């Protein structure tokens, strides 16, 4: 039943014992697609590749070479496990439960389903579809038992968007695998188990279908309409017989958005070309689910361009937080982008923490406490909008990511220290921002200075507000763009406010007046006062109705 060895020359990365990366887009992927192979009539070391070889004149592992052309941002993975029908000292001895448990651990290790807004699609052929179903059921019940990897299992189940089945026996299997069917010499316990499983497939299917409804997973499937030809060992040790069998009948394979194709059990997952129905069905399914991205409720709103402007510092701070110490502080004057960077860090890291909270600090400690109570999220969902339905002491030994924005006095420091003490968890992380380095030096934290933008980045940010793509400045305004950007001193907040104000202004005289006002603001000595003087440039030029 196994297919020929892989013929594609495309490199494959082994992430662990079971999970192989067929394609990595080289950037943050928009989708993870994981392939699960079926039973193998003899042991092969490459079932994760050989199952998925195209049947055309040019043999290639089509998930590895075709799908990236359709969805360049997708990461493609394939898993390998013992699925040999024949037994030996090493193979054909595992059962579905053991396989699912091991695969779940290895998929989490490969970061599948561990990103807050990256969808996961699972694709299974035959027995691989049963593995997927058992994998999901195992993850659900393990999460319910509050095991140590509960967070990872929760993230995985919530990241799955859909499952595509190729010839999977949801409701039993043909006589080929029944006691009265054709016998295989050295038939393995796995084959006996599949027979038992198919007899109890209704229970597995009911459990899985309940999960499908709960998590709103999309289901697609294709079934065979032609018998499959096999070379089989008969009763006699030396005899060889040719058998033609319908492996999975339509009634058993039908589930979800289902079609029957003019293929046998093996050719279902061996499309001849990119125009084959079995391939088009899958890519359409992937495209539709790629757009169905579930955004966690706790993500912070940041400007689209912020990631590129702060990319180097963002990576550096993330690496520090993941390796320790427990707290990181972002220091800089007002308007330099501390809050934006803190929000970016929060969005990138929040999926790794059970509890998350982003708070803009107030002067009054009681107000800060109320903000924490109403802004705390558990696994991406808000705990409550009502104050005091839980206590800070409830966070003890919970993995927490807390951001305190704009720390500027000793009471803020004391508040953070109180939470750290009550939380008492070595894996928790804290991010604070402040203009005051003396306050940050009183904390046991790694302090980063958030610097001004360089001229190139400043111009890029200003243009995104003043002239959103595809608009361009008139020739007479280009010189004023350069001069006004220079007067903004690399401060993102000033660039945003002035750029937004000038967005609808086409008169050169208005740009000249704006430049002159910014130039006058240079006379202010204090950096903070200079910032506010420049921000007032746009406000002072609004009409009374616009100000109100």
C-alpha positions in Angstrom: 0.0 0.0 0.0 3.0 2.3 0.3 3.9 4.6 -2.5 7.3 5.0 -4.3 10.1 6.8 -2.6 10.1 10.6 -2.8 11.5 12.0 -6.1 11.5 15.7 -5.2 14.9 17.3 -4.6 13.5 20.0 -2.4 15.1 19.9 1.0 13.2 18.8 4.1 14.0 19.8 7.7 13.5 17.3 10.5 12.1 19.3 13.5 11.9 16.2 15.8 11.3 12.5 15.6 7.9 12.8 14.0 7.5 16.3 12.4 9.2 17.3 9.2 9.1 20.8 7.7 8.6 20.5 3.9 8.5 24.3 3.3 9.2 27.4 5.4 8.3 30.8 3.9 11.2 32.4 5.7 8.9 35.1 7.2 6.1 34.9 9.8 3.8 32.3 8.3 0.2 33.0 7.7 -0.9 29.4 7.9 0.4 26.0 9.1 -0.7 22.9 7.0 0.1 19.5 8.5 -0.1 16.2 6.5 -0.8 12.8 8.1 -0.1 9.7 6.0 -2.1 6.4 6.0 -1.3 2.8 6.6 1.7 1.3 4.8 1.7 -2.2 3.4 5.4 -2.5 4.2 7.8 -0.4 6.3 9.2 2.6 4.6 11.4 5.3 6.2 9.7 8.0 4.2 5.9 7.6 4.5 5.6 11.3 5.3 7.0 12.0 1.8 6.1 8.9 -0.3 2.4 9.1 0.5 2.2 12.6 -1.2 3.9 12.1 -4.5 2.3 13.4 -7.7 1.3 10.8 -10.3 2.2 12.9 -13.3 5.4 12.4 -15.5 7.4 14.6 -13.1 7.3 12.9 -9.7 7.4 15.4 -6.8 6.2 15.8 -3.2 3.3 18.1 -4.2 2.6 19.6 -0.8 6.2 20.7 -0.8 6.4 22.2 -4.2 2.9 23.1 -5.4 1.2 24.6 -2.3 3.9 27.2 -1.7 3.2 28.6 -5.1 -0.5 28.9 -4.3 0.0 30.2 -0.7 3.5 31.6 -0.4 3.1 32.5 3.3 2.1 28.9 4.4 4.4 26.7 6.4 4.0 23.1 5.2 4.7 20.1 7.5 4.3 16.4 7.4 4.3 13.9 10.2 5.7 10.3 10.4 4.6 7.5 12.7 4.4 3.7 12.8 1.6 2.7 10.4 2.9 -0.5 9.0 0.4 -3.3 8.3 3.1 -5.9 8.7 4.7 -6.5 12.0 8.4 -6.8 12.8 10.6 -6.2 15.8 10.4 -2.5 15.4 7.2 -1.8 13.3 3.5 -2.5 13.2 3.1 -2.6 17.0 1.7 0.8 18.0 -1.9 1.7 18.5 -3.8 4.9 17.7 -3.9 6.2 21.2 -0.1 6.0 21.7 0.5 7.5 18.2 -1.8 10.5 19.0 -0.2 11.1 22.4 3.3 11.1 20.9 2.3 13.2 17.9 0.6 15.8 20.0 3.8 16.4 22.0 5.9 16.6 18.9 3.6 19.0 17.1 3.6 21.4 20.1 7.4 21.1 20.1 7.4 22.2 16.5 5.3 25.2 17.5 2.2 24.0 15.6 -0.9 25.8 16.9 1.1 27.9 19.3 0.8 31.3 17.6 -2.3 33.4 18.7 -3.5 34.2 15.2 -1.9 31.6 12.8 -4.5 29.1 11.6 -3.7 25.4 11.4 -5.1 23.0 8.8 -4.8 19.2 9.2 -4.8 17.0 6.2 -5.2 13.2 6.6 -5.2 10.2 4.2 -7.1 7.1 5.3 -5.7 6.0 8.7 -4.1 9.5 8.9 -7.6 11.0 9.2 -8.3 8.7 12.2 -5.0 9.8 13.7 -6.1 13.4 13.4 -9.4 12.7 15.0 -7.8 10.8 17.9 -5.2 13.6 18.2 -7.9 16.2 18.7 -9.9 14.1 21.1 -6.7 13.4 23.1 -5.8 17.1 23.2 -9.3 18.0 24.5 -9.5 15.4 27.3 -5.9 16.1 28.3 -6.6 19.8 28.6 -9.7 19.0 30.7 -7.6 17.0 33.1 -5.4 20.1 33.7 -2.2 18.5 32.7 1.1 20.5 32.7 0.8 21.3 29.0 -2.8 22.6 29.3 -2.0 26.0 27.8 -0.3 24.5 24.7 -3.2 22.1 24.1 -5.7 24.9 24.5 -3.8 27.0 21.9 -3.6 24.1 19.5 -7.3 23.3 19.6 -8.2 27.0 19.2 -5.7 27.4 16.3 -7.2 24.5 14.2 -9.5 26.0 11.6 -10.2 22.9 9.5 -9.5 19.3 8.6 -9.4 17.8 5.1 -9.8 14.1 4.8 -8.7 11.9 1.9 -10.5 8.5 2.0 -10.9 8.3 5.7 -13.1 5.6 7.2 -15.3 7.6 9.5 -17.9 4.9 9.7 -16.0 1.6 9.3 -14.0 0.0 6.5 -14.3 -2.6 3.8 -13.9 -6.4 3.9 -10.2 -6.0 3.1 -9.5 -5.3 6.8 -12.2 -7.6 8.2 -11.5 -11.1 9.6 -13.1 -12.7 6.5 -11.2 -10.5 4.1 -7.9 -11.1 2.4 -5.1 -12.1 4.8 -1.7 -10.6 5.0 1.3 -12.7 6.2 2.7 -11.2 9.4 -0.3 -9.0 9.8 0.6 -6.6 12.7 -1.3 -5.9 15.9 -1.9 -2.5 14.3 -4.1 -4.1 11.6 -6.0 -5.9 14.3 -6.4 -2.6 16.1 -7.7 -0.9 13.0 -10.3 -3.6 12.7 -11.3 -3.0 16.3 -11.2 0.7 15.8 -13.5 0.6 12.8 -15.9 -1.5 14.8 -15.9 1.4 17.4 -15.5 4.2 14.9 -18.9 5.6 15.8 -17.7 6.5 19.3 -14.5 8.2 18.0 -16.5 10.0 15.3 -19.1 11.2 17.9 -16.4 12.6 20.2 -14.6 14.3 17.3 -17.8 15.7 15.8 -18.7 17.3 19.2 -15.3 19.0 19.2 -15.9 20.2 15.6 -19.2 21.9 16.7 -17.6 23.4 19.8 -14.5 24.8 18.0 -16.4 25.6 14.7 -13.9 23.6 12.6 -14.4 23.4 8.8 -14.5 19.9 7.4 -13.8 18.8 3.8 -13.3 15.4 2.3 -12.9 13.4 -0.9 -13.7 9.8 -1.4 -12.7 7.1 -3.9 -15.0 5.5 -6.6 -12.6 2.9 -8.0 -11.2 -0.3 -6.4 -7.5 -0.4 -5.5 -5.1 -3.0 -6.9 -2.8 -4.7 -4.4 -0.1 -7.4 -4.6 -0.7 -9.4 -1.5 0.8 -12.4 0.3 -1.9 -15.1 0.4 -2.2 -18.1 2.9 0.7 -19.9 1.3 4.1 -18.6 2.1 5.2 -18.5 -1.5 1.9 -17.6 -3.1 1.2 -14.1 -4.5 -2.2 -12.9 -5.4 -3.6 -9.8 -7.0 -6.5 -8.2 -5.2 -8.8 -5.4 -6.2 -10.7 -3.9 -3.3 -12.8 -0.9 -2.5 -10.9 0.2 0.6 -13.2 2.9 2.0 -16.7 3.1 0.6 -18.5 6.4 0.1 -20.9 5.8 3.0 -18.0 5.5 5.4 -15.9 8.4 3.9 -18.7 10.9 3.6 -18.3 13.8 6.1 -18.6 17.5 5.9 -18.2 19.2 2.5 -17.6 15.9 0.6 -17.2 14.9 -3.1 -16.5 11.5 -4.7 -13.6 11.5 -7.3 -12.7 9.1 -10.1 -9.7 7.8 -8.1 -8.7 4.7 -6.1 -7.7 4.8 -2.5 -4.0 5.6 -3.2 -4.4 8.0 -6.2 -6.7 10.1 -4.1 -3.6 11.8 -2.6 -1.5 11.4 -5.8 -2.9 14.2 -8.0 -1.6 14.1 -11.5 -1.3 17.9 -11.9 -2.4 21.2 -10.3 -5.6 20.9 -12.3 -6.6 17.6 -10.6 -9.9 17.9 -8.7 -8.3 16.4 -5.5 -5.7 19.1 -5.5 -8.0 22.0 -6.4 -10.4 20.9 -3.6 -7.6 21.1 -1.0 -6.1 24.5 -2.1 -9.6 26.1 -2.2 -10.1 24.8 1.3 -6.7 26.2 2.4 -7.4 29.6 0.9 -10.8 29.9 2.5 -9.5 29.0 6.0 -6.4 31.2 5.6 -8.7 34.2 5.7 -10.6 32.9 8.7 -8.1 34.0 11.3 -9.3 34.1 14.9 -7.9 37.2 16.5 -7.5 37.0 20.3 -9.5 39.5 22.3 -6.4 40.8 24.2 -4.4 42.1 21.3 -3.4 45.8 21.4 -4.0 48.1 18.4 -0.8 49.4 16.8 0.0 51.3 13.6 0.6 49.0 10.6 4.1 50.4 10.1 5.2 50.1 13.7 6.6 46.6 13.3 9.1 47.7 10.6 10.1 50.8 12.5 11.1 49.0 15.7 12.0 45.5 14.2 15.6 45.3 15.6 14.8 46.4 19.1 11.6 44.3 19.1 13.6 41.1 18.4 16.3 42.0 20.9 13.8 42.6 23.7 11.8 39.4 22.9 14.9 37.3 23.2 15.8 38.9 26.5 12.3 38.2 27.9 12.3 34.6 26.7 15.6 33.9 28.4 15.2 36.2 31.5 15.3 38.4 33.5 11.7 38.7 34.6 11.3 42.4 33.8 12.2 44.6 30.9 11.9 48.4 31.0 11.6 50.7 28.0 12.9 54.2 28.6 12.6 57.4 26.5 11.0 60.8 26.2 7.3 61.3 25.5 6.3 60.5 21.9 9.4 58.4 21.1 7.3 55.2 20.8 7.7 53.4 24.1 4.0 52.5 24.3 3.8 51.3 20.7 6.8 49.1 21.3 5.3 47.7 24.5 2.1 46.9 22.6 4.1 45.1 19.8 5.9 43.1 22.4 2.6 42.2 24.2 1.0 41.1 20.9 4.0 38.9 20.0 4.3 37.3 23.4 0.8 37.0 24.8 0.1 33.6 23.3 2.9 32.1 25.5 1.2 33.2 28.8 -1.9 31.9 30.6 -2.7 35.3 32.0 -2.1 38.7 30.2 -2.8 42.3 31.1 -1.9 45.7 29.5 -2.5 48.7 31.8 -1.9 52.4 31.2 -1.0 53.6 34.7 -3.0 56.2 36.6 -1.8 58.5 39.4 -4.2 56.8 41.9 -3.3 53.3 43.1 -6.9 52.3 43.5 -7.6 53.3 39.9 -4.7 51.1 38.8 -6.0 48.1 40.7 -9.4 48.5 39.1 -7.8 48.8 35.7 -5.9 45.5 36.3 -9.0 43.7 37.5 -11.0 44.8 34.4 -8.1 44.3 31.9 -7.0 40.8 32.9 -7.3 38.1 30.2 -7.1 34.3 30.6 -6.0 32.4 27.5 -7.0 35.3 25.3 -10.4 35.8 26.9 -11.3 38.7 29.2 -11.9 37.5 32.8 -14.5 40.0 33.7 -15.4 43.7 33.3 -16.6 43.8 36.8 -14.2 44.8 39.5 -13.2 42.6 42.4 -14.7 39.3 41.2 -11.3 37.9 41.7 -8.2 38.9 43.7 -4.6 39.5 42.8 -3.7 36.6 45.1 -5.6 34.4 42.6 -2.6 34.9 40.3 -0.3 33.0 42.6 1.9 30.6 40.6 0.1 31.6 37.3 2.2 32.4 34.2 1.5 36.1 33.7 2.5 38.7 31.2 1.9 42.2 32.6 2.6 45.5 30.9 2.5 48.7 33.0 2.7 51.7 30.7 4.0 55.1 31.8 5.5 54.4 35.2 6.5 57.7 36.8 6.4 57.5 40.6 7.3 55.4 43.6 3.7 54.2 44.1 3.8 52.6 40.6 7.0 50.8 41.6 5.4 49.6 44.8 2.4 48.3 42.9 4.5 46.3 40.5 6.5 44.8 43.4 3.3 43.8 45.1 2.0 42.0 42.0 5.4 40.2 41.5 5.3 39.1 45.2 1.7 37.8 45.0 2.3 36.2 41.6 5.4 34.4 42.8 6.0 32.6 39.4 9.5 32.4 37.9 8.0 32.1 34.3 6.0 35.3 34.5 7.3 38.4 32.7 6.8 42.1 33.2 7.2 45.0 30.8 7.2 48.6 32.0 7.7 52.0 30.2 8.8 55.3 31.7 10.4 58.6 30.9 12.3 58.5 34.2 15.4 56.4 34.2 15.9 56.9 38.0 12.6 55.1 38.6 13.6 52.3 36.3 17.0 51.9 38.0 15.1 51.1 41.2 13.7 48.0 39.6 15.4 44.7 39.0 15.0 45.0 35.2 16.9 45.2 31.9 16.5 48.7 30.7 16.4 49.6 26.9 16.5 53.1 25.5 13.9 53.7 22.8 15.7 56.0 20.4 14.5 58.6 17.9 13.7 57.5 14.3 16.4 58.1 11.7 15.5 60.4 8.7 14.5 57.6 6.4 12.2 56.0 8.9 10.8 59.4 9.9 9.9 60.2 6.3 8.4 56.8 5.8 6.1 57.2 8.8 5.2 60.8 8.0 4.3 59.9 4.4 2.1 57.0 5.6 -0.2 59.6 7.4 0.1 62.6 5.1 0.0 60.7 1.8 -1.4 57.2 2.3 -0.6 54.9 -0.7 -1.2 55.4 -3.6 -1.4 59.2 -3.2 1.8 61.3 -3.8 2.7 64.9 -2.8 2.5 67.6 -5.4 6.0 68.6 -6.7 5.7 72.0 -4.9 5.2 70.2 -1.6 8.1 67.7 -1.7 10.6 70.2 -0.3 8.3 71.1 2.5 7.9 67.4 3.3 11.6 67.1 3.8 11.8 70.3 6.0 8.8 69.4 8.1 10.0 65.8 8.7 13.3 67.3 9.9 11.5 69.6 12.4 9.7 66.6 13.9 13.1 65.4 15.3 12.4 61.7 14.7 9.5 61.6 17.2 6.8 59.1 16.0 4.0 60.9 17.8 4.9 64.3 16.3 5.2 62.7 12.8 1.8 61.1 13.2 0.0 64.1 14.4 1.5 66.6 11.9 1.2 64.1 9.1 -2.5 63.5 9.9 -3.1 67.3 10.1 -1.5 67.9 6.7 -3.2 64.9 5.0 -6.0 67.0 3.4 -4.0 70.2 3.0 -3.1 70.9 -0.7 -2.3 74.6 -0.3 1.5 75.3 -0.1 0.9 78.3 2.2 -0.5 76.0 4.9 2.6 73.8 4.7 4.8 76.9 5.0 2.8 78.1 8.0 3.1 74.7 9.6 6.9 74.6 9.1 7.3 78.1 10.6 5.3 77.1 13.7 7.4 74.0 14.2 10.5 76.2 13.8 9.3 78.5 16.5 8.7 75.5 18.8 12.4 74.8 18.6 13.0 77.7 21.0 11.4 75.8 23.9 14.2 74.4 26.1 12.6 71.4 27.8 12.3 68.4 25.6 8.8 67.5 26.9 7.6 71.1 26.5 9.1 71.2 23.0 7.1 68.0 22.2 3.8 69.5 23.3 4.6 72.8 21.6 5.0 70.9 18.3 1.9 68.9 18.9 -0.1 72.1 19.4 0.9 73.3 15.9 -1.8 71.1 14.4 -4.4 71.8 17.2 -4.0 75.6 17.1 -4.8 75.5 13.4 -8.1 73.7 13.7 -11.3 75.7 13.5 -13.4 76.1 16.7 -15.9 73.5 15.5 -13.1 71.0 14.8 -11.6 71.5 18.2 -15.0 70.8 19.8 
